[in-house]
Amino acid sequence: GNGNGKSKMTAGEAVTFDRHSAANALVLRDAAALRGCECKAYSDWFTYNRWAAQGHQVQKGEHATRITTYVTREKEDRETGQVETVKYPKTAFVFCRHQVKETER
């Protein structure tokens, strides 16, 4: 970090973050087109666990689409003891709403 204790994103990081969000939207749009559906990024695509939490089951044989997301976590500087927030890329595997069915309650 820059040592001032602020955890603001730099302009470069913001551009990277936006670019990955836009890139994910394109990946998901293309994946939907290949499936023959019009599922929208961030409203019709969720991880396996998120679908399960919403009462849905991913159907047997369905394949996930891979996207890159950014996760933040706090990291303590061992020398100064200051805590800063760091962002790092993480691969997420998501399914569209056509790949799941509502579970019986």
N, C-alpha and C positions, 0 to 999 in steps of 0.2 A: 504493500500500500504506500500511500504518500506520507504516512506518519502523522497526519492531522486528526486521525480518529474518525473522519467522516467516511461513510460507506456509500457515497454517491457513485453512480455509474459514470464512467468517462464517456465522452462522445463516441469514441471508437467502440466501446463495449455496447453502447446503446444501438449503434448501427448494426453490430453483429447480432444482437438480440433481436432487433426488428427483422433483419435479413433471415434469421432462422425461423422466425414466426411466419414470414412470407414464404420461405422455402417449404415449411411444413404444410402451409395452405395449398401450395402447388402439388406437393407429393400426394396429399389427401384428395385433391381434385382429380389428379390423374388416376389414383387408385379407384376412386368412385367411377370414373369413366370406364376403366377396364372391367369393373363389375356391372356396368350398365345401370348405375343408379346416380342420383344427384345429391348424395349426402354431403353436407357442408362441414368444413373444418370447424372444430371447436364446438359444434352443437350436435352433430350426429356421430362423432367418433370419440370413443372412450377406451380406456384400458380394461382388461379383463376384470380386475378388482372393482373398478368404478361401475361397470355394467352390473356386476353381482350385487354391489351395494344398492343399486337402483332396482333390484328385483328382476334381473335378466340373466340368462345363461347363454354364453357363446355356444353356438351349435357345433357339434362334432365335425371335424374335418375342415373347419374354417381356418384360414391363415391370417395372421396379423400383418398389419402394415407398420413398418418401422419409421419412426420420426425421431428427431433430435430435439430435446427440450433442455431448458436450463434450470438447475436446482441451485438454491442459495443455502448456505449454511454459515454459521459463525465459526471463526477460527481465531484462536488466541495466539498472539505473537509471544513466543517463549521468552524473548529477551526483555520486551517492554511490558508484557502482561496485557497489552491493549487487545481488545476483541474487534476484529473486522469481519465484515460480511464478504464472502467470496462466492462467485458464481462459477459453476462448472457444467459442461455438457453431460447429458445423460440420455441414453437411448430409451425410448418408450415404444411399446408395442400396443397398437390400438386396433379396434374393430369397429366397423360402421353398424348402424342400426339394422341393416339387412342381414347381418351375420349373427344376430341374437334373437332369442325368443323370451317372452315374459315367463318367469317361473310360476308354477302353480302354487298358490298360497294355501 
